Amino acid sequence: MINRTYTQKQIISFIKEALEEFNHIIDSKYITKSEFTKFNKFFKNLLRQTKKKKNPYYYPNNPNSKEFEYTYPAFHTYEDAKGIGRYITLKTENVPDLNLKAIYKQFPLLIENHELLISLKPNIKPGRRPKDLEKDYEAERIRKAALEDKATCGICHDYWELVDYHGKQNIIADHGFNIAFGYRDNVCFGARFKSWEKSTESKVEYLKIILRPLLKEVINSKPSQATVDALIKMMERYKISMLEYYKLSREDRNNTEHPLAPEYKLPGQRIGYQLANIRNTNLSLITEVWFEYKSQIENQIARFEKQIAEWVLKPTPKEQREENNENN
């Protein structure tokens, strides 16, 4: 399992950003249902105590079964099922230099702010926040990027530090990676290129190395009836495996790997199209899945090509701030 790790400094920064949004809501005297839900989770999880409790599903003969479970405080800003936000369990496996006492000392009003939020429950408004009451988060992001000398990654279009690396100057620092068993996994393709403000190189190379070869592979993998026949056989084997699996005792199932659900997986996909609950797998259905995925890649290529064609040289946020200071 791959887990990203964070530093105490990053967690404090995340909390500050969340509280800035919360304070904006309070100052605006307007709160929506989704905002209330989000910050109710935020305060509850951040103030939650570490607890140890007996695991009701513990099996002594299962080496993977644990006798006790632990609950930890967490940084929680997921708004909804779309996955917008972060969830970071606050334990040393995730934050090696974690110091919860220092966090609570730095943010002494968490309980009072949660109580203030609860008091606003009768005033919750339906729908989205009105445009005239929205905070200009992009302006705030640019301001912070200028102060920290960050610039835009040409692939993920977020702001990251500019560094000197192996003879290259002012390139985007490594980002977007996870930490896994002593190595880093999945560094963003846009790292170690010039920023988007200064060059199109990252997008040009991404088209050349990733997207166009991928599209060619996907086109060449257009499904046929042979593809469908192979998927049907895969599903039949899966059904047999599931029947055998559920013939086992509950304890034996805990010691046996669950059969993997069959997928129709295309080039470049980590997770394919789930087939386990499809009653009628046919060529029309599989071709539709293939065509939709191919169209997504083609649309991304077209979008990148358009962005490259319309690109103009721009100052970084820090350079823009310095220009504005000189003009003033």
BELWOLIN-V738674 format. One record per residue. N is the residue number from 1. RES is the residue in three letters. SS is DSSP state (@ for helix, = for strand, . for the rest). PHI is phi as a letter, one per 30 degrees, with the letter a starting at -180 (* if undefined). D_LAST is the distance of its C-alpha to the last C-alpha in Angstrom with 2 decimals. Layout:
BEGIN
n=N res=RES ss=SS phi=PHI d_last=D_LAST
n=N res=RES ss=SS phi=PHI d_last=D_LAST
END
This chain:
BEGIN
n=1 res=MET ss=. phi=* d_last=52.69
n=2 res=ILE ss=. phi=c d_last=49.05
n=3 res=ASN ss== phi=b d_last=46.64
n=4 res=ARG ss=. phi=d d_last=43.03
n=5 res=THR ss=. phi=c d_last=42.24
n=6 res=TYR ss== phi=b d_last=39.17
n=7 res=THR ss=. phi=c d_last=37.95
n=8 res=GLN ss=@ phi=e d_last=37.66
n=9 res=LYS ss=@ phi=d d_last=33.89
n=10 res=GLN ss=@ phi=d d_last=33.68
n=11 res=ILE ss=@ phi=d d_last=35.88
n=12 res=ILE ss=@ phi=d d_last=33.74
n=13 res=SER ss=@ phi=d d_last=30.63
n=14 res=PHE ss=@ phi=d d_last=32.61
n=15 res=ILE ss=@ phi=d d_last=33.73
n=16 res=LYS ss=@ phi=e d_last=30.24
n=17 res=GLU ss=@ phi=d d_last=29.13
n=18 res=ALA ss=@ phi=d d_last=32.27
n=19 res=LEU ss=@ phi=d d_last=31.83
n=20 res=GLU ss=@ phi=d d_last=28.26
n=21 res=GLU ss=@ phi=d d_last=29.87
n=22 res=PHE ss=@ phi=d d_last=32.73
n=23 res=ASN ss=@ phi=d d_last=30.57
n=24 res=HIS ss=@ phi=d d_last=28.75
n=25 res=ILE ss=@ phi=d d_last=32.27
n=26 res=ILE ss=@ phi=d d_last=33.33
n=27 res=ASP ss=@ phi=d d_last=30.31
n=28 res=SER ss=@ phi=d d_last=30.89
n=29 res=LYS ss=. phi=h d_last=34.55
n=30 res=TYR ss=. phi=b d_last=35.67
n=31 res=ILE ss=. phi=b d_last=37.51
n=32 res=THR ss== phi=c d_last=39.36
n=33 res=LYS ss=@ phi=d d_last=42.57
n=34 res=SER ss=@ phi=d d_last=41.04
n=35 res=GLU ss=@ phi=d d_last=38.30
n=36 res=PHE ss=@ phi=d d_last=41.04
n=37 res=THR ss=@ phi=d d_last=43.20
n=38 res=LYS ss=@ phi=e d_last=40.46
n=39 res=PHE ss=@ phi=d d_last=39.46
n=40 res=ASN ss=@ phi=d d_last=43.07
n=41 res=LYS ss=@ phi=d d_last=43.82
n=42 res=PHE ss=@ phi=e d_last=40.76
n=43 res=PHE ss=@ phi=d d_last=41.84
n=44 res=LYS ss=@ phi=e d_last=45.55
n=45 res=ASN ss=@ phi=d d_last=45.22
n=46 res=LEU ss=@ phi=d d_last=42.83
n=47 res=LEU ss=@ phi=c d_last=45.17
n=48 res=ARG ss=. phi=d d_last=48.33
n=49 res=GLN ss=. phi=d d_last=50.62
n=50 res=THR ss=. phi=d d_last=52.17
n=51 res=LYS ss== phi=b d_last=55.79
n=52 res=LYS ss== phi=c d_last=58.86
n=53 res=LYS ss== phi=b d_last=61.49
n=54 res=LYS ss== phi=d d_last=64.63
n=55 res=ASN ss=. phi=d d_last=64.27
n=56 res=PRO ss=. phi=d d_last=66.78
n=57 res=TYR ss=. phi=c d_last=66.96
n=58 res=TYR ss=. phi=d d_last=67.79
n=59 res=TYR ss=. phi=b d_last=70.61
n=60 res=PRO ss=. phi=e d_last=72.01
n=61 res=ASN ss=. phi=d d_last=73.30
n=62 res=ASN ss=. phi=c d_last=69.94
n=63 res=PRO ss=. phi=d d_last=67.94
n=64 res=ASN ss=. phi=d d_last=64.71
n=65 res=SER ss=. phi=d d_last=65.40
n=66 res=LYS ss=. phi=c d_last=63.87
n=67 res=GLU ss=. phi=d d_last=65.75
n=68 res=PHE ss== phi=b d_last=62.68
n=69 res=GLU ss== phi=c d_last=59.34
n=70 res=TYR ss== phi=b d_last=56.12
n=71 res=THR ss== phi=c d_last=53.31
n=72 res=TYR ss=. phi=b d_last=49.90
n=73 res=PRO ss=. phi=d d_last=46.63
n=74 res=ALA ss== phi=b d_last=44.18
n=75 res=PHE ss== phi=c d_last=40.60
n=76 res=HIS ss== phi=b d_last=41.21
n=77 res=THR ss=. phi=b d_last=38.69
n=78 res=TYR ss=. phi=d d_last=40.82
n=79 res=GLU ss=. phi=d d_last=40.48
n=80 res=ASP ss=. phi=a d_last=43.43
n=81 res=ALA ss=. phi=d d_last=45.81
n=82 res=LYS ss=. phi=d d_last=43.13
n=83 res=GLY ss=. phi=i d_last=42.10
n=84 res=ILE ss=. phi=d d_last=38.46
n=85 res=GLY ss=. phi=k d_last=37.45
n=86 res=ARG ss=. phi=b d_last=38.88
n=87 res=TYR ss== phi=b d_last=42.14
n=88 res=ILE ss== phi=b d_last=42.46
n=89 res=THR ss== phi=d d_last=45.58
n=90 res=LEU ss=. phi=d d_last=44.70
n=91 res=LYS ss=. phi=b d_last=47.31
n=92 res=THR ss=. phi=d d_last=47.26
n=93 res=GLU ss=. phi=d d_last=48.35
n=94 res=ASN ss=. phi=c d_last=45.04
n=95 res=VAL ss== phi=b d_last=42.86
n=96 res=PRO ss=. phi=e d_last=44.57
n=97 res=ASP ss=. phi=c d_last=42.66
n=98 res=LEU ss=. phi=e d_last=42.89
n=99 res=ASN ss=. phi=b d_last=42.94
n=100 res=LEU ss=@ phi=d d_last=43.43
n=101 res=LYS ss=@ phi=d d_last=43.75
n=102 res=ALA ss=@ phi=d d_last=40.28
n=103 res=ILE ss=@ phi=d d_last=38.90
n=104 res=TYR ss=@ phi=d d_last=40.68
n=105 res=LYS ss=@ phi=d d_last=39.58
n=106 res=GLN ss=@ phi=d d_last=35.89
n=107 res=PHE ss=. phi=b d_last=36.33
n=108 res=PRO ss=. phi=d d_last=38.82
n=109 res=LEU ss=. phi=c d_last=38.36
n=110 res=LEU ss=@ phi=d d_last=39.61
n=111 res=ILE ss=@ phi=d d_last=42.93
n=112 res=GLU ss=@ phi=d d_last=41.43
n=113 res=ASN ss=@ phi=d d_last=38.93
n=114 res=HIS ss=@ phi=d d_last=41.86
n=115 res=GLU ss=@ phi=d d_last=43.86
n=116 res=LEU ss=@ phi=d d_last=41.02
n=117 res=LEU ss=@ phi=e d_last=40.92
n=118 res=ILE ss=@ phi=e d_last=44.70
n=119 res=SER ss=@ phi=d d_last=44.54
n=120 res=LEU ss=. phi=d d_last=42.44
n=121 res=LYS ss=@ phi=e d_last=45.19
n=122 res=PRO ss=@ phi=d d_last=46.68
n=123 res=ASN ss=@ phi=c d_last=43.32
n=124 res=ILE ss=. phi=d d_last=42.86
n=125 res=LYS ss== phi=c d_last=41.90
n=126 res=PRO ss=. phi=d d_last=43.32
n=127 res=GLY ss=. phi=i d_last=41.39
n=128 res=ARG ss=. phi=c d_last=37.74
n=129 res=ARG ss=. phi=d d_last=34.72
n=130 res=PRO ss=. phi=e d_last=33.37
n=131 res=LYS ss=@ phi=e d_last=30.21
n=132 res=ASP ss=@ phi=d d_last=28.40
n=133 res=LEU ss=@ phi=c d_last=29.20
n=134 res=GLU ss=. phi=d d_last=28.14
n=135 res=LYS ss=. phi=d d_last=25.44
n=136 res=ASP ss=. phi=d d_last=22.73
n=137 res=TYR ss=@ phi=d d_last=24.05
n=138 res=GLU ss=@ phi=d d_last=22.46
n=139 res=ALA ss=@ phi=d d_last=18.90
n=140 res=GLU ss=@ phi=d d_last=20.21
n=141 res=ARG ss=@ phi=d d_last=21.82
n=142 res=ILE ss=@ phi=d d_last=18.72
n=143 res=ARG ss=@ phi=d d_last=16.84
n=144 res=LYS ss=@ phi=d d_last=19.91
n=145 res=ALA ss=@ phi=d d_last=20.27
n=146 res=ALA ss=@ phi=d d_last=16.83
n=147 res=LEU ss=@ phi=d d_last=17.80
n=148 res=GLU ss=. phi=c d_last=21.25
n=149 res=ASP ss=. phi=h d_last=20.44
n=150 res=LYS ss== phi=c d_last=22.57
n=151 res=ALA ss== phi=b d_last=22.96
n=152 res=THR ss== phi=d d_last=25.31
n=153 res=CYS ss=. phi=d d_last=29.03
n=154 res=GLY ss=. phi=d d_last=30.47
n=155 res=ILE ss=. phi=c d_last=33.56
n=156 res=CYS ss=. phi=c d_last=32.83
n=157 res=HIS ss=. phi=h d_last=29.15
n=158 res=ASP ss=. phi=c d_last=28.21
n=159 res=TYR ss== phi=d d_last=25.57
n=160 res=TRP ss== phi=b d_last=27.16
n=161 res=GLU ss== phi=d d_last=26.47
n=162 res=LEU ss== phi=c d_last=26.03
n=163 res=VAL ss== phi=b d_last=28.78
n=164 res=ASP ss== phi=c d_last=30.73
n=165 res=TYR ss== phi=b d_last=34.33
n=166 res=HIS ss=. phi=h d_last=37.35
n=167 res=GLY ss=. phi=i d_last=35.50
n=168 res=LYS ss== phi=c d_last=32.95
n=169 res=GLN ss== phi=c d_last=29.30
n=170 res=ASN ss== phi=h d_last=26.60
n=171 res=ILE ss== phi=c d_last=29.12
n=172 res=ILE ss== phi=d d_last=29.42
n=173 res=ALA ss=. phi=d d_last=31.43
n=174 res=ASP ss=. phi=e d_last=34.80
n=175 res=HIS ss=. phi=a d_last=34.74
n=176 res=GLY ss=. phi=i d_last=36.93
n=177 res=PHE ss=. phi=c d_last=40.02
n=178 res=ASN ss== phi=c d_last=42.78
n=179 res=ILE ss== phi=c d_last=44.74
n=180 res=ALA ss== phi=b d_last=48.46
n=181 res=PHE ss=. phi=h d_last=51.18
n=182 res=GLY ss=. phi=i d_last=49.21
n=183 res=TYR ss== phi=b d_last=47.43
n=184 res=ARG ss== phi=c d_last=44.39
n=185 res=ASP ss== phi=b d_last=44.98
n=186 res=ASN ss=. phi=i d_last=42.97
n=187 res=VAL ss=. phi=d d_last=39.75
n=188 res=CYS ss=. phi=e d_last=37.41
n=189 res=PHE ss=. phi=e d_last=37.96
n=190 res=GLY ss=. phi=d d_last=34.23
n=191 res=ALA ss=. phi=d d_last=34.09
n=192 res=ARG ss=. phi=i d_last=33.94
n=193 res=PHE ss=. phi=c d_last=32.42
n=194 res=LYS ss== phi=d d_last=28.96
n=195 res=SER ss=. phi=d d_last=26.58
n=196 res=TRP ss=. phi=d d_last=26.67
n=197 res=GLU ss=. phi=d d_last=23.16
n=198 res=LYS ss=. phi=c d_last=24.69
n=199 res=SER ss=. phi=a d_last=28.35
n=200 res=THR ss=. phi=c d_last=31.08
n=201 res=GLU ss=@ phi=e d_last=33.64
n=202 res=SER ss=@ phi=d d_last=34.25
n=203 res=LYS ss=@ phi=d d_last=35.18
n=204 res=VAL ss=@ phi=e d_last=37.19
n=205 res=GLU ss=@ phi=d d_last=39.16
n=206 res=TYR ss=@ phi=d d_last=39.67
n=207 res=LEU ss=@ phi=d d_last=41.19
n=208 res=LYS ss=@ phi=d d_last=43.33
n=209 res=ILE ss=@ phi=c d_last=44.53
n=210 res=ILE ss=@ phi=c d_last=44.62
n=211 res=LEU ss=@ phi=d d_last=44.52
n=212 res=ARG ss=@ phi=d d_last=46.62
n=213 res=PRO ss=@ phi=d d_last=49.37
n=214 res=LEU ss=@ phi=d d_last=49.43
n=215 res=LEU ss=@ phi=d d_last=49.89
n=216 res=LYS ss=@ phi=d d_last=52.72
n=217 res=GLU ss=@ phi=d d_last=54.41
n=218 res=VAL ss=@ phi=d d_last=54.14
n=219 res=ILE ss=@ phi=e d_last=55.59
n=220 res=ASN ss=@ phi=d d_last=58.43
n=221 res=SER ss=. phi=c d_last=59.15
n=222 res=LYS ss=. phi=e d_last=59.91
n=223 res=PRO ss=. phi=d d_last=62.56
n=224 res=SER ss=. phi=b d_last=66.23
n=225 res=GLN ss=@ phi=d d_last=69.27
n=226 res=ALA ss=@ phi=d d_last=69.80
n=227 res=THR ss=@ phi=d d_last=66.43
n=228 res=VAL ss=@ phi=d d_last=67.52
n=229 res=ASP ss=@ phi=d d_last=70.92
n=230 res=ALA ss=@ phi=d d_last=69.34
n=231 res=LEU ss=@ phi=d d_last=67.07
n=232 res=ILE ss=@ phi=d d_last=70.09
n=233 res=LYS ss=@ phi=d d_last=72.01
n=234 res=MET ss=@ phi=d d_last=69.06
n=235 res=MET ss=@ phi=d d_last=69.08
n=236 res=GLU ss=@ phi=d d_last=72.86
n=237 res=ARG ss=@ phi=d d_last=72.62
n=238 res=TYR ss=@ phi=d d_last=69.91
n=239 res=LYS ss=@ phi=d d_last=72.15
n=240 res=ILE ss=@ phi=d d_last=75.02
n=241 res=SER ss=@ phi=d d_last=72.82
n=242 res=MET ss=@ phi=d d_last=71.63
n=243 res=LEU ss=@ phi=d d_last=75.25
n=244 res=GLU ss=@ phi=d d_last=76.23
n=245 res=TYR ss=@ phi=d d_last=73.25
n=246 res=TYR ss=@ phi=d d_last=74.18
n=247 res=LYS ss=@ phi=d d_last=77.79
n=248 res=LEU ss=. phi=d d_last=76.68
n=249 res=SER ss=. phi=d d_last=76.79
n=250 res=ARG ss=@ phi=d d_last=73.57
n=251 res=GLU ss=@ phi=d d_last=73.67
n=252 res=ASP ss=@ phi=d d_last=74.28
n=253 res=ARG ss=@ phi=d d_last=71.38
n=254 res=ASN ss=@ phi=d d_last=69.07
n=255 res=ASN ss=. phi=c d_last=70.24
n=256 res=THR ss=. phi=c d_last=70.03
n=257 res=GLU ss=. phi=d d_last=67.01
n=258 res=HIS ss=. phi=d d_last=66.32
n=259 res=PRO ss=. phi=e d_last=66.97
n=260 res=LEU ss=. phi=d d_last=63.85
n=261 res=ALA ss=. phi=d d_last=63.27
n=262 res=PRO ss=. phi=d d_last=63.50
n=263 res=GLU ss== phi=b d_last=60.40
n=264 res=TYR ss== phi=c d_last=59.83
n=265 res=LYS ss=. phi=c d_last=57.16
n=266 res=LEU ss=. phi=c d_last=55.45
n=267 res=PRO ss=. phi=e d_last=53.71
n=268 res=GLY ss=. phi=i d_last=50.38
n=269 res=GLN ss=. phi=c d_last=51.25
n=270 res=ARG ss=. phi=d d_last=51.63
n=271 res=ILE ss=. phi=b d_last=53.05
n=272 res=GLY ss=. phi=c d_last=55.30
n=273 res=TYR ss== phi=d d_last=56.79
n=274 res=GLN ss== phi=d d_last=59.06
n=275 res=LEU ss=. phi=c d_last=62.67
n=276 res=ALA ss=. phi=e d_last=64.54
n=277 res=ASN ss=. phi=c d_last=64.59
n=278 res=ILE ss=. phi=d d_last=64.99
n=279 res=ARG ss=. phi=d d_last=68.52
n=280 res=ASN ss=. phi=b d_last=68.66
n=281 res=THR ss=. phi=d d_last=66.86
n=282 res=ASN ss=. phi=b d_last=67.33
n=283 res=LEU ss=@ phi=d d_last=65.94
n=284 res=SER ss=@ phi=d d_last=64.13
n=285 res=LEU ss=@ phi=d d_last=62.19
n=286 res=ILE ss=@ phi=d d_last=61.33
n=287 res=THR ss=@ phi=d d_last=60.27
n=288 res=GLU ss=@ phi=d d_last=57.94
n=289 res=VAL ss=@ phi=d d_last=56.32
n=290 res=TRP ss=@ phi=d d_last=56.00
n=291 res=PHE ss=@ phi=d d_last=54.57
n=292 res=GLU ss=@ phi=d d_last=51.90
n=293 res=TYR ss=@ phi=d d_last=50.75
n=294 res=LYS ss=@ phi=e d_last=50.84
n=295 res=SER ss=@ phi=d d_last=48.76
n=296 res=GLN ss=@ phi=d d_last=46.09
n=297 res=ILE ss=@ phi=d d_last=45.77
n=298 res=GLU ss=@ phi=d d_last=45.79
n=299 res=ASN ss=@ phi=d d_last=43.04
n=300 res=GLN ss=@ phi=d d_last=40.89
n=301 res=ILE ss=@ phi=d d_last=41.51
n=302 res=ALA ss=@ phi=d d_last=40.60
n=303 res=ARG ss=@ phi=d d_last=37.37
n=304 res=PHE ss=@ phi=d d_last=36.38
n=305 res=GLU ss=@ phi=d d_last=37.36
n=306 res=LYS ss=@ phi=d d_last=35.26
n=307 res=GLN ss=@ phi=d d_last=32.16
n=308 res=ILE ss=@ phi=d d_last=32.78
n=309 res=ALA ss=@ phi=d d_last=33.33
n=310 res=GLU ss=. phi=c d_last=30.09
n=311 res=TRP ss=. phi=d d_last=27.96
n=312 res=VAL ss=. phi=b d_last=24.83
n=313 res=LEU ss=. phi=d d_last=22.83
n=314 res=LYS ss=. phi=b d_last=19.68
n=315 res=PRO ss=. phi=d d_last=17.20
n=316 res=THR ss=. phi=d d_last=18.30
n=317 res=PRO ss=@ phi=e d_last=16.48
n=318 res=LYS ss=@ phi=d d_last=15.39
n=319 res=GLU ss=@ phi=d d_last=14.22
n=320 res=GLN ss=@ phi=d d_last=12.31
n=321 res=ARG ss=@ phi=d d_last=10.55
n=322 res=GLU ss=@ phi=d d_last=9.87
n=323 res=GLU ss=@ phi=d d_last=8.61
n=324 res=ASN ss=@ phi=d d_last=6.15
n=325 res=ASN ss=@ phi=d d_last=5.12
n=326 res=GLU ss=@ phi=d d_last=5.41
n=327 res=ASN ss=@ phi=d d_last=3.78
n=328 res=ASN ss=. phi=d d_last=0.00
END
